[in-house]
């Protein structure tokens, strides 16, 4: 049985040889978090650090999750554009 380090090395080599798929995976992750924010899911909204907690207290729940969702949506669009640009 292979250990995790060998698997991560193989994944790293794969993404180095095929950067378009790295953009695709990244954009899918951003899309999942954007949908989670827009649907008001706690796993996507919870403030992760003190800066986010401060912004959550200042702006409130709705504006915080909407802004965070929009940022994730922009990340999805950027990742999708990177994927499309690397298609040959």
Helices and strands as residue ranges (DSSP letters): H 4-17, H 19-38, H 42-45, H 50-59, H 61-85
